[in-house]
Amino acid sequence: MACADLPMSTQTMHQFAMAVYALYRDAQIADSSRFEAQLFELLHQSIDFDAAWLGHSTLTEQGVVLHSSTLHALPPSYLSDWSRVQHLDPLVDWAKDSPQAPACLSVADADLHPDFRAFLAQHAVAQALCATAMDTELKTGLHISLYRRSIQPAFSIAEQEALQAWVPNVRAAIALNRMRDVEHTASGLSTATWGVALVSQQGVVQMANPRFAQVMRLEWPEWTGACLPTTLSLSVAAGQSKNHIGERIQLELQPREDLLMVTVRPLHLSSQLSARERAVAWHFAQGLTYKAVAKTLGIAPATVRHHLRQVYRKLGIQDKGAIAWALSQEQPSAASPNRRGLD
């Protein structure tokens, strides 16, 4: 996997800096369906290559689990062909052992497995340069593999360093671009109640707004956040219902290219509250003071404060106006309490 040694010039560094600037600029304005494809044009400004593969994946003990991919100058069959020989790909082992370092290989490398060499030849790949950006905790990440049709010139050290510098920026820019999609969706919803996330077809959460985890844990208190809950992921992977109504949440999934946009909200906000908490919240939202609520319900002002703290925590909101809005979404019979005799 050796590459020729050639130091990066000042001019190359300047070109890289300008290209990265364009990368983040485009991330904020480009449509998400085209953004990843446009990345290859920027990469061409730093590194010469004939074809490329950008992939989002999770690294498991069994190998790489791909979530989404963007190909450049490669046929769609490339991915299925690679999946059959991925256990022979030396770059997979390298990504497990040294995820922070770039690596390259050549079809002429003596230690390549014959089946993997045949795969490279099938797709006219003479050499490859690969770099990754991994989340070491979740084992999720992004890789960029650049390919040349000819065995010469070899990818230089300078080009390895350039790609190594590119990949974390590309990952951050893609996150920025996709979060723009999330925020655009969330802007039409109530951020006090709705959670929004982008997930892969396998159920791995790519990014989400802060409310998403809070609402999901209403239904699945032990949910860790890395993937959708198992039962939901299996339903998604099987192409079953794109809607889920649980005991406490309502969830909808909509396709976004090769990802899914997930929106989730509490099924009934007031159902998260005890009868006494609902009564305190309702009267407080009508504009009553702590003392007035206490007098109306026949309880102490300190008890009113305690119940309101629980209301804020359970509903994930922070002010009286948000309580009023939340209760206004309920049927009057659900939101309006009896005044006395509550447990």
Protein Blocks (a to p, Z undefined) as FASTA:
>chain_A
ZZcdddddfklmmmmmmmmmmmmmmmmmpcfklmmmmmmmmmmmmpccfbdcdddddddf
kbccdfbdcdehiafklmmmmmmmmmmmmklmmmmmmmmbccdddfklmkbcfklmmmmm
mnopabdcddddddfklopacddddddfbfbdcddfklmmmmmmmmmmmmmmmmmmmmmm
mmmmmmmpcfklpccddddfkopafbdcfklmmmmmmmmmmlgolaccfklmmmmmnopa
fbdcdfkbccddddehjaccdddddfblmlmpcfklmmmmmmmmnopafklmmmmnopaf
klmmmmmmmmmmmnopabfklmmmmmmmpcfklmpccfehpZZ
